[in-house]
Amino acid sequence: MNEKAYKTMTAIGAGSLVIGIIILVVGLATGILTIINGGRLLKAKSDLIF
């Protein structure tokens, strides 16, 4: 019984690590893209005429 619990915990722990790494990479990429787009908007602000 204990062996089954340890195997389940190992699988869930590994899965959680993988999901955490994926979320970290996606979040980092999204943050970088947001900073780049914000910089472009600020740079092009002087060209806008209303």
C-alpha distance matrix in Angstrom:
0.0 3.8 5.5 5.4 6.6 9.0 10.3 11.0 12.7 14.6 15.9 16.9 18.5 20.4 21.6 22.8 24.7 26.4 27.3 28.7 30.8 32.2 33.1 34.8 36.8 37.9 38.9 40.8 42.6 43.5 44.9 47.0 48.4 49.2 51.1 53.0 54.0 55.1 57.2 58.8 59.6 61.2 63.2 64.5 65.3 68.9 69.5 68.8 71.9 71.8
3.8 0.0 3.8 5.4 5.1 6.3 8.7 9.9 10.5 12.3 14.4 15.3 16.3 18.4 20.0 20.9 22.5 24.5 25.7 26.6 28.7 30.4 31.3 32.6 34.8 36.1 36.9 38.7 40.7 41.7 42.8 44.9 46.5 47.4 49.0 51.0 52.2 53.1 55.2 56.9 57.8 59.2 61.2 62.7 63.5 67.0 67.8 67.2 70.3 70.3
5.5 3.8 0.0 3.8 5.4 5.1 6.2 8.6 9.9 10.5 12.4 14.3 15.2 16.6 18.4 19.9 21.2 22.8 24.4 25.6 27.2 28.9 30.2 31.5 33.4 34.8 36.0 37.5 39.4 40.6 41.9 43.7 45.3 46.4 48.1 49.8 51.1 52.3 54.2 55.8 56.9 58.4 60.2 61.7 62.7 66.2 66.8 66.4 69.6 69.7
5.4 5.4 3.8 0.0 3.8 5.5 5.2 6.2 8.6 9.9 10.7 12.3 14.1 15.5 16.6 18.2 20.1 21.4 22.5 24.2 26.0 27.2 28.5 30.2 32.0 33.1 34.3 36.2 37.8 38.9 40.4 42.3 43.7 44.7 46.6 48.3 49.4 50.6 52.7 54.2 55.1 56.8 58.6 59.9 60.9 64.5 65.0 64.4 67.5 67.5
6.6 5.1 5.4 3.8 0.0 3.8 5.5 5.1 6.1 8.5 10.0 10.5 12.0 14.2 15.3 16.2 18.2 20.0 20.9 22.1 24.3 25.8 26.6 28.2 30.3 31.4 32.3 34.2 36.1 37.0 38.3 40.4 41.9 42.7 44.5 46.5 47.5 48.5 50.6 52.3 53.1 54.7 56.6 58.0 58.8 62.4 63.1 62.4 65.5 65.4
9.0 6.3 5.1 5.5 3.8 0.0 3.8 5.4 5.0 6.1 8.6 9.8 10.3 12.2 14.1 15.1 16.4 18.4 19.8 20.8 22.5 24.4 25.5 26.7 28.7 30.2 31.1 32.7 34.7 35.9 37.0 38.9 40.6 41.6 43.2 45.0 46.4 47.4 49.3 51.1 52.1 53.5 55.3 56.9 57.8 61.3 62.0 61.6 64.8 65.0
10.3 8.7 6.2 5.2 5.5 3.8 0.0 3.8 5.4 5.1 6.2 8.6 9.8 10.7 12.3 14.2 15.5 16.7 18.4 19.9 21.4 22.8 24.4 25.8 27.4 28.8 30.1 31.7 33.4 34.7 36.1 37.9 39.3 40.6 42.3 43.9 45.2 46.5 48.4 49.9 51.0 52.7 54.3 55.7 56.8 60.3 60.9 60.5 63.7 63.9
11.0 9.9 8.6 6.2 5.1 5.4 3.8 0.0 3.8 5.4 5.2 6.1 8.4 10.0 10.6 12.2 14.3 15.5 16.4 18.1 20.1 21.2 22.4 24.2 26.0 27.0 28.2 30.2 31.8 32.7 34.3 36.3 37.5 38.6 40.5 42.2 43.2 44.5 46.6 48.1 49.0 50.7 52.5 53.8 54.7 58.3 58.8 58.2 61.4 61.4
12.7 10.5 9.9 8.6 6.1 5.0 5.4 3.8 0.0 3.8 5.5 5.1 5.9 8.5 9.8 10.3 12.2 14.2 15.2 16.1 18.3 19.9 20.8 22.2 24.4 25.6 26.4 28.2 30.2 31.2 32.4 34.4 36.0 36.9 38.6 40.5 41.7 42.7 44.7 46.4 47.3 48.8 50.7 52.2 53.0 56.5 57.3 56.8 59.9 60.0
14.6 12.3 10.5 9.9 8.5 6.1 5.1 5.4 3.8 0.0 3.8 5.5 5.1 6.1 8.5 9.8 10.7 12.4 14.3 15.3 16.7 18.5 20.0 21.1 22.9 24.5 25.6 27.1 28.9 30.3 31.5 33.2 34.9 36.1 37.6 39.3 40.7 42.0 43.7 45.4 46.6 48.1 49.7 51.3 52.4 55.8 56.5 56.2 59.5 59.8
15.9 14.4 12.4 10.7 10.0 8.6 6.2 5.2 5.5 3.8 0.0 3.8 5.5 5.2 6.1 8.6 10.0 10.7 12.3 14.2 15.6 16.7 18.3 20.0 21.4 22.7 24.2 25.9 27.3 28.6 30.2 31.9 33.2 34.5 36.4 37.9 39.1 40.5 42.4 43.8 45.0 46.7 48.3 49.6 50.8 54.3 54.7 54.3 57.6 57.9
16.9 15.3 14.3 12.3 10.5 9.8 8.6 6.1 5.1 5.5 3.8 0.0 3.8 5.5 5.0 6.1 8.6 9.9 10.4 12.0 14.3 15.3 16.3 18.1 20.0 21.0 22.1 24.1 25.8 26.6 28.1 30.2 31.5 32.4 34.4 36.1 37.1 38.4 40.5 42.0 42.9 44.5 46.4 47.7 48.6 52.2 52.7 52.2 55.4 55.5
18.5 16.3 15.2 14.1 12.0 10.3 9.8 8.4 5.9 5.1 5.5 3.8 0.0 3.8 5.4 5.1 6.3 8.8 10.0 10.5 12.4 14.4 15.3 16.4 18.6 20.1 20.9 22.5 24.5 25.6 26.7 28.7 30.4 31.3 32.9 34.8 36.1 37.2 39.0 40.8 41.9 43.3 45.1 46.6 47.6 51.0 51.8 51.4 54.7 55.0
20.4 18.4 16.6 15.5 14.2 12.2 10.7 10.0 8.5 6.1 5.2 5.5 3.8 0.0 3.8 5.4 5.2 6.3 8.7 9.9 10.8 12.5 14.3 15.4 16.8 18.6 20.0 21.2 22.9 24.4 25.8 27.3 28.9 30.3 31.9 33.4 34.9 36.2 37.9 39.5 40.8 42.3 43.9 45.4 46.6 50.0 50.6 50.4 53.8 54.3
21.6 20.0 18.4 16.6 15.3 14.1 12.3 10.6 9.8 8.5 6.1 5.0 5.4 3.8 0.0 3.8 5.4 5.1 6.2 8.5 10.0 10.7 12.3 14.2 15.6 16.6 18.2 20.0 21.3 22.5 24.2 26.0 27.2 28.5 30.4 31.9 33.0 34.4 36.4 37.7 38.9 40.6 42.3 43.5 44.7 48.2 48.6 48.2 51.5 51.8
22.8 20.9 19.9 18.2 16.2 15.1 14.2 12.2 10.3 9.8 8.6 6.1 5.1 5.4 3.8 0.0 3.8 5.4 5.1 6.0 8.6 9.9 10.4 12.1 14.3 15.3 16.1 18.1 20.0 20.8 22.2 24.2 25.7 26.6 28.4 30.2 31.3 32.5 34.5 36.1 37.1 38.6 40.5 41.9 42.8 46.3 47.0 46.5 49.8 50.0
24.7 22.5 21.2 20.1 18.2 16.4 15.5 14.3 12.2 10.7 10.0 8.6 6.3 5.2 5.4 3.8 0.0 3.8 5.5 5.0 6.2 8.6 9.9 10.5 12.4 14.3 15.2 16.4 18.4 19.9 20.9 22.6 24.4 25.6 27.0 28.7 30.3 31.4 33.1 34.8 36.1 37.5 39.1 40.7 41.9 45.2 46.0 45.8 49.2 49.7
26.4 24.5 22.8 21.4 20.0 18.4 16.7 15.5 14.2 12.4 10.7 9.9 8.8 6.3 5.1 5.4 3.8 0.0 3.8 5.4 5.2 6.3 8.7 9.9 10.8 12.4 14.2 15.4 16.7 18.4 20.0 21.4 22.8 24.3 26.0 27.3 28.7 30.3 32.0 33.3 34.7 36.4 37.8 39.3 40.6 44.0 44.4 44.3 47.7 48.3
27.3 25.7 24.4 22.5 20.9 19.8 18.4 16.4 15.2 14.3 12.3 10.4 10.0 8.7 6.2 5.1 5.5 3.8 0.0 3.8 5.5 5.1 6.1 8.6 10.0 10.6 12.1 14.1 15.4 16.3 18.1 20.0 21.1 22.3 24.3 25.9 26.9 28.3 30.3 31.7 32.7 34.5 36.2 37.4 38.6 42.1 42.5 42.1 45.4 45.7
28.7 26.6 25.6 24.2 22.1 20.8 19.9 18.1 16.1 15.3 14.2 12.0 10.5 9.9 8.5 6.0 5.0 5.4 3.8 0.0 3.8 5.4 5.1 6.1 8.7 10.0 10.4 12.1 14.2 15.2 16.3 18.3 20.0 20.9 22.5 24.4 25.7 26.7 28.6 30.3 31.4 32.8 34.6 36.1 37.1 40.6 41.3 41.0 44.4 44.8
30.8 28.7 27.2 26.0 24.3 22.5 21.4 20.1 18.3 16.7 15.6 14.3 12.4 10.8 10.0 8.6 6.2 5.2 5.5 3.8 0.0 3.8 5.5 5.0 6.2 8.6 9.8 10.5 12.3 14.2 15.3 16.6 18.4 19.9 21.2 22.7 24.4 25.7 27.2 28.8 30.3 31.7 33.2 34.8 36.1 39.4 40.1 40.1 43.6 44.3
32.2 30.4 28.9 27.2 25.8 24.4 22.8 21.2 19.9 18.5 16.7 15.3 14.4 12.5 10.7 9.9 8.6 6.3 5.1 5.4 3.8 0.0 3.8 5.4 5.2 6.2 8.5 9.9 10.7 12.2 14.2 15.5 16.6 18.2 20.1 21.3 22.5 24.2 26.0 27.2 28.6 30.4 31.8 33.1 34.5 37.9 38.2 38.1 41.5 42.1
33.1 31.3 30.2 28.5 26.6 25.5 24.4 22.4 20.8 20.0 18.3 16.3 15.3 14.3 12.3 10.4 9.9 8.7 6.1 5.1 5.5 3.8 0.0 3.8 5.5 5.2 5.9 8.4 9.9 10.4 12.0 14.2 15.3 16.2 18.2 20.0 20.9 22.2 24.3 25.7 26.7 28.4 30.2 31.4 32.5 36.0 36.6 36.2 39.5 39.9
34.8 32.6 31.5 30.2 28.2 26.7 25.8 24.2 22.2 21.1 20.0 18.1 16.4 15.4 14.2 12.1 10.5 9.9 8.6 6.1 5.0 5.4 3.8 0.0 3.8 5.6 5.1 6.0 8.6 9.9 10.5 12.3 14.2 15.3 16.6 18.4 20.0 21.0 22.7 24.5 25.7 27.0 28.7 30.4 31.5 34.8 35.6 35.6 39.0 39.7
36.8 34.8 33.4 32.0 30.3 28.7 27.4 26.0 24.4 22.9 21.4 20.0 18.6 16.8 15.6 14.3 12.4 10.8 10.0 8.7 6.2 5.2 5.5 3.8 0.0 3.8 5.5 5.1 6.1 8.5 9.9 10.6 12.3 14.2 15.5 16.6 18.3 20.0 21.3 22.7 24.4 25.9 27.2 28.8 30.3 33.5 34.0 34.2 37.7 38.7
37.9 36.1 34.8 33.1 31.4 30.2 28.8 27.0 25.6 24.5 22.7 21.0 20.1 18.6 16.6 15.3 14.3 12.4 10.6 10.0 8.6 6.2 5.2 5.6 3.8 0.0 3.8 5.5 5.2 6.1 8.6 10.0 10.6 12.2 14.3 15.4 16.4 18.2 20.1 21.2 22.4 24.3 25.8 27.0 28.3 31.8 32.1 31.9 35.3 36.0
38.9 36.9 36.0 34.3 32.3 31.1 30.1 28.2 26.4 25.6 24.2 22.1 20.9 20.0 18.2 16.1 15.2 14.2 12.1 10.4 9.8 8.5 5.9 5.1 5.5 3.8 0.0 3.8 5.5 5.1 6.1 8.6 9.9 10.5 12.4 14.3 15.3 16.4 18.4 20.0 21.0 22.5 24.4 25.8 26.7 30.2 30.9 30.7 34.0 34.6
40.8 38.7 37.5 36.2 34.2 32.7 31.7 30.2 28.2 27.1 25.9 24.1 22.5 21.2 20.0 18.1 16.4 15.4 14.1 12.1 10.5 9.9 8.4 6.0 5.1 5.5 3.8 0.0 3.8 5.4 5.1 6.2 8.7 9.9 10.7 12.4 14.3 15.4 16.7 18.6 20.1 21.3 22.7 24.6 25.8 29.0 29.9 30.1 33.6 34.6
42.6 40.7 39.4 37.8 36.1 34.7 33.4 31.8 30.2 28.9 27.3 25.8 24.5 22.9 21.3 20.0 18.4 16.7 15.4 14.2 12.3 10.7 9.9 8.6 6.1 5.2 5.5 3.8 0.0 3.8 5.4 5.2 6.2 8.6 10.0 10.7 12.3 14.2 15.5 16.7 18.4 20.1 21.2 22.7 24.3 27.5 27.9 28.2 31.8 32.9
43.5 41.7 40.6 38.9 37.0 35.9 34.7 32.7 31.2 30.3 28.6 26.6 25.6 24.4 22.5 20.8 19.9 18.4 16.3 15.2 14.2 12.2 10.4 9.9 8.5 6.1 5.1 5.4 3.8 0.0 3.8 5.5 5.2 6.1 8.7 10.0 10.5 12.1 14.3 15.4 16.4 18.3 20.0 21.1 22.3 25.8 26.2 26.0 29.4 30.2
44.9 42.8 41.9 40.4 38.3 37.0 36.1 34.3 32.4 31.5 30.2 28.1 26.7 25.8 24.2 22.2 20.9 20.0 18.1 16.3 15.3 14.2 12.0 10.5 9.9 8.6 6.1 5.1 5.4 3.8 0.0 3.8 5.5 5.1 6.3 8.7 10.0 10.5 12.4 14.4 15.4 16.6 18.4 20.1 21.0 24.3 25.3 25.3 28.7 29.6
47.0 44.9 43.7 42.3 40.4 38.9 37.9 36.3 34.4 33.2 31.9 30.2 28.7 27.3 26.0 24.2 22.6 21.4 20.0 18.3 16.6 15.5 14.2 12.3 10.6 10.0 8.6 6.2 5.2 5.5 3.8 0.0 3.8 5.4 5.2 6.2 8.7 9.9 10.7 12.5 14.4 15.5 16.6 18.5 20.0 23.1 23.9 24.4 28.0 29.4
48.4 46.5 45.3 43.7 41.9 40.6 39.3 37.5 36.0 34.9 33.2 31.5 30.4 28.9 27.2 25.7 24.4 22.8 21.1 20.0 18.4 16.6 15.3 14.2 12.3 10.6 9.9 8.7 6.2 5.2 5.5 3.8 0.0 3.8 5.5 5.1 6.1 8.5 9.9 10.6 12.3 14.3 15.3 16.5 18.2 21.5 21.8 22.0 25.6 26.9
49.2 47.4 46.4 44.7 42.7 41.6 40.6 38.6 36.9 36.1 34.5 32.4 31.3 30.3 28.5 26.6 25.6 24.3 22.3 20.9 19.9 18.2 16.2 15.3 14.2 12.2 10.5 9.9 8.6 6.1 5.1 5.4 3.8 0.0 3.8 5.5 5.2 6.0 8.6 9.9 10.5 12.3 14.2 15.3 16.3 19.8 20.5 20.3 23.8 24.7
51.1 49.0 48.1 46.6 44.5 43.2 42.3 40.5 38.6 37.6 36.4 34.4 32.9 31.9 30.4 28.4 27.0 26.0 24.3 22.5 21.2 20.1 18.2 16.6 15.5 14.3 12.4 10.7 10.0 8.7 6.3 5.2 5.5 3.8 0.0 3.8 5.5 5.1 6.2 8.7 9.9 10.6 12.2 14.3 15.3 18.4 19.6 20.0 23.6 24.9
53.0 51.0 49.8 48.3 46.5 45.0 43.9 42.2 40.5 39.3 37.9 36.1 34.8 33.4 31.9 30.2 28.7 27.3 25.9 24.4 22.7 21.3 20.0 18.4 16.6 15.4 14.3 12.4 10.7 10.0 8.7 6.2 5.1 5.5 3.8 0.0 3.8 5.5 5.2 6.3 8.8 10.0 10.6 12.4 14.3 17.1 17.8 18.6 22.3 24.0
54.0 52.2 51.1 49.4 47.5 46.4 45.2 43.2 41.7 40.7 39.1 37.1 36.1 34.9 33.0 31.3 30.3 28.7 26.9 25.7 24.4 22.5 20.9 20.0 18.3 16.4 15.3 14.3 12.3 10.5 10.0 8.7 6.1 5.2 5.5 3.8 0.0 3.8 5.4 5.0 6.2 8.7 9.8 10.6 12.2 15.5 15.7 15.9 19.6 21.0
55.1 53.1 52.3 50.6 48.5 47.4 46.5 44.5 42.7 42.0 40.5 38.4 37.2 36.2 34.4 32.5 31.4 30.3 28.3 26.7 25.7 24.2 22.2 21.0 20.0 18.2 16.4 15.4 14.2 12.1 10.5 9.9 8.5 6.0 5.1 5.5 3.8 0.0 3.8 5.4 5.1 6.2 8.6 9.9 10.5 13.9 15.0 15.0 18.5 19.8
57.2 55.2 54.2 52.7 50.6 49.3 48.4 46.6 44.7 43.7 42.4 40.5 39.0 37.9 36.4 34.5 33.1 32.0 30.3 28.6 27.2 26.0 24.3 22.7 21.3 20.1 18.4 16.7 15.5 14.3 12.4 10.7 9.9 8.6 6.2 5.2 5.4 3.8 0.0 3.8 5.4 5.1 6.1 8.6 9.8 12.5 13.9 14.8 18.5 20.4
58.8 56.9 55.8 54.2 52.3 51.1 49.9 48.1 46.4 45.4 43.8 42.0 40.8 39.5 37.7 36.1 34.8 33.3 31.7 30.3 28.8 27.2 25.7 24.5 22.7 21.2 20.0 18.6 16.7 15.4 14.4 12.5 10.6 9.9 8.7 6.3 5.0 5.4 3.8 0.0 3.8 5.5 5.1 6.1 8.5 11.2 11.5 12.5 16.3 18.5
59.6 57.8 56.9 55.1 53.1 52.1 51.0 49.0 47.3 46.6 45.0 42.9 41.9 40.8 38.9 37.1 36.1 34.7 32.7 31.4 30.3 28.6 26.7 25.7 24.4 22.4 21.0 20.1 18.4 16.4 15.4 14.4 12.3 10.5 9.9 8.8 6.2 5.1 5.4 3.8 0.0 3.8 5.4 5.2 6.0 9.4 10.0 10.1 13.7 15.4
61.2 59.2 58.4 56.8 54.7 53.5 52.7 50.7 48.8 48.1 46.7 44.5 43.3 42.3 40.6 38.6 37.5 36.4 34.5 32.8 31.7 30.4 28.4 27.0 25.9 24.3 22.5 21.3 20.1 18.3 16.6 15.5 14.3 12.3 10.6 10.0 8.7 6.2 5.1 5.5 3.8 0.0 3.8 5.5 5.1 7.9 9.9 10.5 13.9 15.8
63.2 61.2 60.2 58.6 56.6 55.3 54.3 52.5 50.7 49.7 48.3 46.4 45.1 43.9 42.3 40.5 39.1 37.8 36.2 34.6 33.2 31.8 30.2 28.7 27.2 25.8 24.4 22.7 21.2 20.0 18.4 16.6 15.3 14.2 12.2 10.6 9.8 8.6 6.1 5.1 5.4 3.8 0.0 3.8 5.6 7.0 8.4 10.3 13.9 16.5
64.5 62.7 61.7 59.9 58.0 56.9 55.7 53.8 52.2 51.3 49.6 47.7 46.6 45.4 43.5 41.9 40.7 39.3 37.4 36.1 34.8 33.1 31.4 30.4 28.8 27.0 25.8 24.6 22.7 21.1 20.1 18.5 16.5 15.3 14.3 12.4 10.6 9.9 8.6 6.1 5.2 5.5 3.8 0.0 3.8 5.5 5.4 7.0 10.7 13.4
65.3 63.5 62.7 60.9 58.8 57.8 56.8 54.7 53.0 52.4 50.8 48.6 47.6 46.6 44.7 42.8 41.9 40.6 38.6 37.1 36.1 34.5 32.5 31.5 30.3 28.3 26.7 25.8 24.3 22.3 21.0 20.0 18.2 16.3 15.3 14.3 12.2 10.5 9.8 8.5 6.0 5.1 5.6 3.8 0.0 3.8 5.5 5.6 8.9 11.1
68.9 67.0 66.2 64.5 62.4 61.3 60.3 58.3 56.5 55.8 54.3 52.2 51.0 50.0 48.2 46.3 45.2 44.0 42.1 40.6 39.4 37.9 36.0 34.8 33.5 31.8 30.2 29.0 27.5 25.8 24.3 23.1 21.5 19.8 18.4 17.1 15.5 13.9 12.5 11.2 9.4 7.9 7.0 5.5 3.8 0.0 3.8 5.6 8.0 11.0
69.5 67.8 66.8 65.0 63.1 62.0 60.9 58.8 57.3 56.5 54.7 52.7 51.8 50.6 48.6 47.0 46.0 44.4 42.5 41.3 40.1 38.2 36.6 35.6 34.0 32.1 30.9 29.9 27.9 26.2 25.3 23.9 21.8 20.5 19.6 17.8 15.7 15.0 13.9 11.5 10.0 9.9 8.4 5.4 5.5 3.8 0.0 3.8 6.5 10.0
68.8 67.2 66.4 64.4 62.4 61.6 60.5 58.2 56.8 56.2 54.3 52.2 51.4 50.4 48.2 46.5 45.8 44.3 42.1 41.0 40.1 38.1 36.2 35.6 34.2 31.9 30.7 30.1 28.2 26.0 25.3 24.4 22.0 20.3 20.0 18.6 15.9 15.0 14.8 12.5 10.1 10.5 10.3 7.0 5.6 5.6 3.8 0.0 3.8 6.6
71.9 70.3 69.6 67.5 65.5 64.8 63.7 61.4 59.9 59.5 57.6 55.4 54.7 53.8 51.5 49.8 49.2 47.7 45.4 44.4 43.6 41.5 39.5 39.0 37.7 35.3 34.0 33.6 31.8 29.4 28.7 28.0 25.6 23.8 23.6 22.3 19.6 18.5 18.5 16.3 13.7 13.9 13.9 10.7 8.9 8.0 6.5 3.8 0.0 3.8
71.8 70.3 69.7 67.5 65.4 65.0 63.9 61.4 60.0 59.8 57.9 55.5 55.0 54.3 51.8 50.0 49.7 48.3 45.7 44.8 44.3 42.1 39.9 39.7 38.7 36.0 34.6 34.6 32.9 30.2 29.6 29.4 26.9 24.7 24.9 24.0 21.0 19.8 20.4 18.5 15.4 15.8 16.5 13.4 11.1 11.0 10.0 6.6 3.8 0.0
